[in-house]
Amino acid sequence: MTSRAPLPDLDGERPLRSALRLLRPHRRGVAAAVACMAVKETPVWLMPVVTGRVVDVLVAGGPLRELLGADGRYAALERAQGL
């Protein structure tokens, strides 16, 4: 059986500080996970903006070139979300 390092003091009055103390040895992994999640979720965060743009162009009866440009970006976001 291997020995483990003792857990840092946990403080019920400051749970966030206690959680940060527990995660301190894993800072790089947590930072990498947060960065990967942000990159992965960016298309989902942008989709409402792009969808609104497509709706605005359709309602306003805008030029076809503008609609195809917005639609192309929307299709790219859909493909990126499927990754």
Helices and strands as residue ranges (DSSP letters): H 15-23, G 24-26, H 27-60, H 64-81
